[in-house]
Amino acid sequence: MALGRHVARGIRWFERRLLVELSVFGFAVCVGLELLVGGQVAGLAVTLLLVVMLIKRTIQVLGRMGPGRVDAPDKILEFMQLEMLLVSTGYLLILLTGRPESPLYPLLFALLAAIGGLEARARNVWVVCLLAAGLEALSVWVDWRGFDWGLMVRLGAIGFFPFMSRMMLSALAGITRQQAEAARQHERERNRREAEEYRLLSSGSAAVSFPDEQRREYRQRSSLKQLERGIGNLMDILQEALRPHTVAVFLLSTDERSIRLKDARSESDHLLREPMLSGEGVIGAILKQGHSISFDHLRDSYSGLSYYAERPSLKTFMGVPILEPDGRGHEHLRGVLLADRRVDVPFGEDDERLLMVAAREIVRIRQTEQVISDMDEVKSRTKLFFDAAKRLSRTVNLQEVLHEVLESVCGIYEDTDFAAIALVEDEKSLILEGALGDAQESWIEEHKHKAIPKDSLCWLTIKRGEVLPLKPYHEMAKDQRHPFGRSMKIGGLESLKCFPLKKAGDAQAGDTGYESQPGDQVIGTLVVGSSRRHLFPEDLAKTQDRVDLLYTLAMMAATNIQNAQRYQTMERMATTDGLTGLHNHRRFQEMLDLSVAESQRYERPLSMLLTDIDHFKNVNDTYGHPVGDAVLKRVARVLSDLARTSDRVCRYGGEEFTIILPETDREGAVRLAERFREAIKEQTFEGNGERFSITMSLGACTMPDLAQHKQELIDRSDQALYYAKNNGRDRTVHYGDMGA
């Protein structure tokens, strides 16, 4: 059986790699020996083989347009073989129509020009040109009577047309690229100029002076753009995560009498764009009750979805209020975030949490822009500060935010040669997340990501919620200079301040003394220091100005840090199963796409396991759904613990799990599946005062031996699982063994 597989692989390799080339070589021999014109058997056989190979290669190349084979290997080889077959077929037609006076020569030259213009690799063009020239020479060598100008012209045309076409298309592509780059550069310049106007006008730069009213107008336009971009990003995330018919944001008017659509992603063209009364329909109910509302199995007669001018047939709905805290323990309604579906698939608890997080994020985006506006009013002449604000507003990755904050702090005042950020973790520990300072590189490398002890200035800053120390750092006794605690001593600093990173919305307008307010929450500290004493000079007014600016920057840093943390949370929620903590089905599809592409590109094996807990419905019916959830969690943990580092364990849906096994052949997949099955079988659970155990069935498939693309791999793993469950359960079945 193994010998048969090897023979089959050898035949397949020969067909892919050599059969076309040998067919073309045989055709060239027949041309040279004039076996095609006279109707000899060898010539007819080669001609038939040539036509068959042309049809087959054409079908293969056209098949690459489908999603299953777009990244399949041997793409370049198949295209080159098709080009060789086309040229050979063209010469066959020329020979049959009376070479060298054949009227089909223009068709051949057009074919060569098309190959030269469309082929991406110059080597393939050279191969095709040499083949055409060789066939042309072989077709006349028997009747050679000396120098032939016609032959020279044809050979020249064979070399001229493909490369001239290639040069012209390359020149055209170059011109197109230059025009596109010029357009992009113009757009970038326009955006840069507009951004500079927005921020430079706000900064009150001496080089650009505008009336206050015009400056406010530009500032408002900038904030609106940032708001629209931020909300639009949220809508895109929710559309991908929830797969709704419509997801939309409706915001209340300032008098709270009407509500209006702000942004939406919808398959419908009938969303109401005009203001609606805030008390109408389900939106009014959400605003009145102040909490989320969801409906399943909606009838077409239900009239509460008043945000459509012409309501489609919807089956499920969920809406959550957009609440903005005022920093004093109260929340104000600002609008509604909603989603609906035409399919009868209810929104779950994870969906509700995701909508709530997005609703809070909308408020945070607005608060971020409000903070920017406040800072613009307070520090209108500090251009560097607003450069930092612009960079931060474009950053959503937490590590990038921290880096931008530290770079900005060190760049605002040239005397600053040390900056650090520590963030509270689980309200119990304070972690040094990032630091900059050339003179403290060894200290940073030793203590980064470590917990800061309680006997530190950072912890005192968090506790009191104000800028510390109150007096100049260099005037403090040396045994009291412990910004990071006695066990994390840092030397070489003569000026230093610790700024609290207050939670967005906690800082009060006019709060110039930085007192801690009731309900304030500090998420960390920003430490700014220098080896020189005059970073915070003796002039109290200058010191106050610098403290004001850095305190404001700390407020904005806190807001952006929170935004980055929330984006990470939203991304995790969108790709993680809420019950088991494994990758969800959407993330599984993405990871399998990448694994299949790598397997095809590097011609390496890839296996997939699809598992199902046997009689899981009986567990829920007998012991209850909480026990069933506990079983799912335990199974997920066992699979994760046993999986290799390169494996990807995902929850496929319900009681089904799937494991992606890169670099794993058929035997390895079965061996791993058996390890999983035995480990699950050994687990014991408790429910209703009794102990019980479970079993698991597993189906497996491996590519490229038994599957050629992603969907085939999934389908055949599912068929193997179905076979295992129908033949006794508690077993592993590989798709390749189903017939055994």
N, C-alpha and C positions, 0 to 999 in steps of 0.2 A: 504493500500500500504506500509506504514511504517512497519506494522507487518510482511508483506511478506519479506521485506528487512532484518529485524532482524532474521527471521527464516532462510533465506538463509545464512546470516552471521554465525549463529549458526551451521548450517550443514557444512559449509565450515571449521569452526574452528574444529568441531568434526573430519572431515576427515583428517585434517592436523595433529591434535594433538593426537588423541586417536584410530582411526580406525586401524592403523597398529599394535599398541600395543595390542588391543583387538583381532585382527586376530591371532597374535602370541600366545597370551594367550589361545585362543580357540584351536589352533593347539597343544599346549602343553597338554591341557586337553584331546584332542582326542588321543594323543600319549599315555598318561597314561592309558586311558580307552580302548586302542586298538581298536579304532573306524575306523582307517584308513585302516587297512589291510583287514578287513572283508567286506568292501564296503558299510558300513552303510551310510545313507543319511546325517547325521550330519558331518561325516568325509569327505564325498565328497564335501559338501557345504563349509566347512572350507578350504579344499584343493583348491577349485576353487577361493575362496576369496583371499587366500594367493597368488596364481599365478597372479590374476588380480592386486593386490596391488604391487607385485614385478614388473610387467610390467609398471605400472603407475609411481612408484617411480624411476625406471630406466630412463624412458623418462624425468621426472622432473630433475634428476641429470644431464643427458646429455644436457638438455636445458640450464643449467647454463653455458655451454661453449659459448653460444651466448652473444653478448654485452648487450642485453636487460635485462638479468637476472643474470649477473655475481655478482652483489652486492645485489641481492634480499635477504630479511630476511629469517630466518629458515634454513639457509644452514647447520648448524651442525646437527639439528634435522633430516633433510631429509637424510643426509649421514648415520646417526645412524640407521634410520628406514630401509634404503636399506640394510645395513649390517645384521640387524636382519632377514629381509626377505630372504636374500641369505643363511644364516645359516639354517633357518627353511626349505627352499626348499631343501638344501643339505640333511637334515635329512629325509625329505619326500622321496627322492630318495633312501637313505640308507634303510629305512623301506620297500620300495617296492622291493628291491633287496636282501632281506634275511639277515637282521641284526641278530646276530652281525658279521656274516661272510661276510658281503657285501664287494665287491671289490672297492666300491666307498669311503671307509674311507680315503685313501690317498688324494683324491680330496677334502674332507672336511678339512683335516689338511692343505693342500696347501691354501685353501680359508682362513682359520684362520690365517695362516702365512702372507698372503697378507694383510688382514685387520690390523693385528698388525703392519706391516711395513708402511702402507700407511696412517693409521688413525692418525690425529694430536693430538687428545685428548685421554689421557690415560683412562679417565672415560668411553668413548665409547668402548674401548677395553675390559675393565672389564665387561661391560654390555653384550657384545657379548660372552665373555668366559663363564660367568655365565649362559647365555641362552643355549649355547652348552652343558655345563655340566649338566644342568637341563634336557634337552631333552634326553641326553645319559642315565641319571639315570632313567627317566620316561620310557624309552623304554625297560628296563630290570626288572623293579620292580615287575611286575606281575609274572615273572618266577624266582624270587629270590630264590635261594637254598642255600644261605650262601655266604661266602667270595669268590669273583670272581676276580682272578688276571687279566683277560682280561679287565674287567671293569676298574680296577685301572690303567692299562696301558693306556687305551683310555682316561680316565679322566686326567691322567698326560700329555698325548700328547696334549689334548685340552688346558691346561694351558701353556705347554712348547712352542709350535710352535709360537703362536702370540707374546709372550713376548721375546722369543729368537730372532725372526725376528726383533722385535722393537729395541732390544738392539744392534743387528748387524748393522742395518741401522743407528741407532743413532751414533754408533762408527764410521761407514764409513763416515757419514755426518760430525762428529767432525774432522776426519782426513782430509777430503776435505776442511773444513773451515780453519784448521790450515795451510794446504798447500797454500790455497788461501791467507790467511793473511800473510804467510811468503813471498809469491810472491809479494803481495802489499807492504809489508815492504821493501823488496828488491828494488822494483821500487821507493818507496818514498826515500829510502836511496840514490839510484842512482841519482834521481832528485835533492835531497837536496845537494848531493856532487857536482853535476854538477852546480847547482845554486850557491853554495858557490864558486866554481871555477870561474864561470862567474863574480861574484861580488867581491870576495876576490882578485882575480887577478887584477881586475880593481882598487881596493882600495890601492894596493901597501902595503899590510900588511907585517909587519916585519917577520911574521911566514911563509909567502909564497912569494917568490921572483922569478919573471919571467922576461925575456927580454920584452922590450916594444912591439916588433913585435908580440910575442905570446899573450901578454896581450890584444892587439888590436884585435887579431883574436878571442879570447874568447868573448870579448865585442861585436864584430860584430855578432857572433853566437847567443848571448843572445838577441840582438836587433832584429835579424831576427826572432827568435822564438816568441818574443812578437808581432812583426808585423803580422806574419802568424796567431797567435792565435786570435789577435784582428780582423783582416780582416775575418777570418773564422767565428767568432761570428756574425759579421755584415751580412755575407752571410746567416747564419742560420736565423737571424731575418727577412731579406728580403724575404727569401724563404717562411717563415710562413705567412708574411704579404701580399705578392703579389701573391702567388700561381702561379709562372711562370713556363714555360718550361725550361728556362735557366735564371739565373742571374749570371753575371760575371764581374770581374774587369780586365781591360787591362791597363798596365802601359807603358809609353813611355820610350824608351832608353835614355841614357844621351845625345846622339847626336840628339835626336828627329827624327831620320829617320825611326825608326821601333817601333812597339808596340807589346807587348807580353802578353799572358794570365798569370795573377798572381794567381787568385783563382776563382772558379766557383761552383755553384750547378746546375746540369743539368740532364735532363732525356736522353740526347743524348750522344753517345759515339764518336761523330764526331767533337767535338770542336777542332779548330786548336791550337796545343800546341807550334808550331814553330813561330818565329818572323814573323810579317807581315809588309809590308810597311805602314807607318803611314798615307799615303794619300789615301788608298784604301777604297772603300765602304762607308757605313754609318758611320763607326768609323772615317774615314778620314774627312767626312763632319762635324761631331761633333767637331773634333779637329780644323778644319779650321774656323768654325763659332764661336766656343767658347760658345755655349749655347745648351740647350737640344733639341732633335729631337724625334718625335714620329710618327709612321705610324699605321693606322688602315686598316682593310680589305685588307691585302696584297695578291697579286696574287702569285701563285707558280712560275711564271716566273721572279719575282723580284730578281735581282742578287746582291743587295747592301749588303746583310748580309754575308759578306765575311769571317766571323770568323768561319764558318762551313766548314769542308772538304766536307761533303755531307749534303746539307741543307735539313732539314725536312720541312714539310708543315706548315709554320708559318702564323699567321693572324695579330698579333699586335706586335709592337716593341716600346721601349722607351729607350733612352740613354742620359746620362747627363755627362758633362765634369767634371773631377776632377781638381779643381783649388786650387793652394796654394798661399796664400798672402805672400808678402815679407816684410810686416810691413811698407811699404812706399806708400801704396795705389795702388800697382800693384799686378796682379795675374798671375801666371805662370801655363800653362797646364802641368799636370802630368799624365793624362790618361783618361780613359772612364769607367763609370759604366753603365751597360746596363741590360735590362730584355726583354724577349719576351714570347709570349704565342702561343700555337697551337690552342686554342679556340678563337673565334672571340669576345673577351671581351676587349674593349679598356682600356688602362691605363688612369686614371683620374688625376685631379689636385692634389688630396691627394697623389696618387702614385708618381707623379713627385716630390712633396715636400719631400716625404720619401726618394726617391733616392738622392735628393740634400743633405739632411741631412746626409745620409750615405756616400756620396762622401766627404763631409766636414769632417766627422768623420775619414775616411781613412787618410786624410791629418793630422788630429790631432793625430792619432795614431803614424804616422811617426814623427811628431814634438815632441811627448812625448818621443819617443825613442832617438830622436836627443838631447833633453834636458838631458836625462839620460847620453848620451855619453859625452855631454859637461861638465856635472857635474863630470863625472868620470875623465875627463882630468884635471879639475880645482882642485878637492878635492880628489885626488887618495888615500890619507892616512886616510880618515875618514870613518871607517867601519860602525859606527852606522848610518851615513847618508845613506849609501847604504842599510842597513837593512830596514830603513824607506822607501826608494824608492821601494824596493821589495814588501813590504807590500802594499804600495799604488798602485802599478801596478796591484795587484790582486783584487783591490776593485773598484766597479763601483757604489755602493749605495752612495748617497751624504752624508748621516749622518755618514756612516762608513768612508768615505774619511775624513770628518772633524775630526772625532774622532782619526783616524790614524795620521793625521797631528799634532794635539795637543799632542797626546801621544809621537810622535817622537820629537817634539820640546822640550818637558819637559824631554825627555830621553837623548838627545844629550849632553846637559850640565847639570851637576848635580845641579848647582846653580839655574837653572830655576825652579821657583815654581809657575809661572802664565803664561798662554798662552790663547789667544782668537782669534777668527776669526769673522770678520764682512763682510757681503756681500752686494753689491749694489743691490737694488730691484727697477726695473722700472726706473732706472737712477735718481730717486728722493729721495729715502730713503736708509739709511744704517742700516741694521739689524744685531744685535749681534746674530749670529747663534750658537755659541758654545764657551765654555770656560772651562779651568781646573785650579784648584788652591785650595788647602786645606784651606788656610787662608782666601780665598775669597768666600767660598761656599755660604754663605748667600747672598752676593752681586750678585753672578752668578744666584742663584735661583730667585732673585727679578728682575733682568734686562735681563735675557735670552729671546731672540726673540723680544726684544723691539727695537724701532728705536733710533739710536744714534743722538743727536742734532748736528747742524751745527757748533757750537762753540767747536769742539773737534779736538784733534790731528789726529784722524782717518780720518776725512773729509779733513784736511789739507794735509795729506799724499796722499789721492786720488787725490786731486787737483794738487799737485806738482809732483806726481809720483816718489817720492824719499823717502829714509829712513829718518825718523824723530824720535826724535829731533837730531839736528846736534851735540849739546853739551851734556855732561852727564846729565842724568835725575835728579840726586840728586842736581845738581848745579842750576837747574831752581827754580824760586820762587814758593813757595807752591801754590799761587793763580793762577799759570800758569800750574800746573800739572793736566791737564784734558784730558787724552787720550780718554775718552768717553763723555766729555762735563761736564759742571758745574752741570747739573741735575742728572748726573750718576757718582758722585764722587766715586773714589775708593782709599782706603788708604792702607798703609803697604808696598808700593813698593818704592824701592830706585834705581833700575835700570830698564830701559824700552826703547824699540825701537818699532816703527811701520814700518812694511814692506809692500810695495804695492804688491798686488796680480795682476800682470800684465797679460793681455790677452796673450795666447800662441802665440808666433811669434813676439810679440812687443819688447821683450828685445833684444838688439843688442849685437853681439859678441864684447867682449872687453869693455863692458859697466860697468866699475868698479866704476864709480861715481854715478850710479843710476839716471842719469838725465832723465827727461821726454823727449821723442822723439816725433816729429810730428806724429799724428795719433795713439799715444799710447792710450790704453783703460785699465783702472784699474777696476777690478771687485770686489775689496774689500781690506781688510787689515788683516795682521797677526800681532798681538801684542804679544811681548815676554817681560816678566818682572821678577823681582826677588826682594825679600825683602832685599837682600844684594847688596852692591854697586859694587862689583867686577865681576858681570856677564859680564859687558863690562868694562874691567880694564883700568887703566890709561895708560898702555903701548899701544900706538897707533897701533903698528903692531899686537898685540894680539887681540885688539878690531876689527881691520880691518879683521883679519882672521875669527873671529866669525860672524861679520856682513856679510862677503862674503858667508859663509856657510849658514846662515839663509836666506839671500837674495835668494840664489840659491834654497834652500828648498821652499821658498815662490813662486818662479817661477814654480817649479814642482807642488806645491800644487794648484796653479792657473790652471795649465793644467789639473790636475786630477779632480778638482772641475768642470771645464768646461766639461770634458768627462762625469762625473757623471750626470751633468745637461742635457747633450745631450742624454745620454742613457735613462733618464727619459722621455725626450721629444719624443724619438723614440718609447718607449714602449707605451706612451700615444697616439701617432699618429697611432700605430699599432692596438690599441684596442678602439679608440674613433672615432665616426662619425664626420667628419670635419664640416658639416653644422650645426647640432643640438647640438653637444657637448655630446650627449648620448653615451652609450656603443654601439659599432658597432655589426654586425651580428656575427663575430668571437668571440667576448667577450661574447655575449649572449649565444652561444653554450657552452662555458666553464662554465659560471655561472649556466646554467641550468643543466649541468652534476653534479656539486657540490650539487645543491639543490635537484635533484632527488636522489642522493646517500644518503643525509641526511634524506630525507623523507622515503626512504626504510629502512635505518638503524634503525631509531627511530620510525618507523610506525606512522608518523605524516602526516597530509594532506598537499598537495601542489597544488596550482592552477596556471593557466597561462591564461593571456588575450592576444588575438591577435586582433589588431584594424586596421581599414582602413578608411581613410577620404573619405566620399561619394562624388562622381563626382569630384575628384580632377583634373582630366584632363581638365574639363570645366574651372576650376580656372586658370590653366596655359594658356589655349587657349583664355580665355576672358580677363584676366588681365595681362598676361605675366609671364614668369618664375621667375623674381625677386619677384613679389608678391607671387607666389607659394612658393618660398623659405622662405619668411617672414611668411607665414601660417605654414609651417613645423616647423620653429623655435618657433613660439608661441605655437603650439600644444605640442612640446617637453617640453617647459617651464611649461605649465599648468599641464601636466602629472607628471612632476618631482615635482612640488609644492604640488600636491594633494597626491602623493604616500607616503606611510609610510616609516619610516627609514629602515625597513627590506626589502622593495620592491625593485626590480631592473627594471628600465625603460630602454629600449633599442630601437634602430631603427632597425627594421627588414629588411627594404629595401623599396625604393620608398616612398610611402605615408603610409606604414604600420609600426606600432609600436607594441611592445610587452612588457608586464609587468609580471615579475615573482613574485608570491605572496606566500612566505613561510608561513607555519602554518595557511593556509586559506582554509576553507572548501567551499563546493558548494554555500551555502547561502552567506557567506562572499564575495566570488568572484563576485557574481552577484551584491551585494550591492555596492562594490567598483567600478565595471564596470559602474553602473548607475551614480555614482558620477562623474566619468570621462566624461561620455557621456553628462550629463547635463552641466558640466562646459565648455566643448568645444562648446556646442550649444549656450551658452551665449556670446561667444567671437564675436567681430565685427572686420572687416578688411576694409581697403580702397584700391581701385584700380581704375584707370582711372576716378578719381573724384567722385566715388560713393562708398557707404558702402555696405558690404555684410557679410553674416555669413555662417558657414559650419556646417555639421553634421558628426557624426562618427558612424560606425557600429562596434560592438565588439562581438567576439566569445570567449567562455571560456570552460575550461575543468579542472577536478580535479582528482588527483590521491591520493590514490589507488582505489577509488570507480569506476572510469570510465576509467582509464588508468593504465597500469602496468609498463610501462617503458617510457623513454624520448621521443622516436620517436612517440609512440602512443599518448602521451600528446600533442605534436606539431600537429600531423595530425588531431586529433579530435578537437583541438581548431580551426584549419583552416577550418574544415568542419562546425563547428558552425558559424564561420564568414561568410562562403559562404552561409549558410542558412539564416543568418541575411540580407545579401545584396540582396538575391533573394526573400525576403519576406518583402519588404518595406523599407529597410535601416533605419538608425537612431534608432537602437535598439540593445539591448544586448540579445544574445542567448547562453545559456549554453548547452553543448553537451547532458547533461542528459535530457533536455527539448525539444529536437528536435522532438521527437515523440509525444509530447503532442498536 
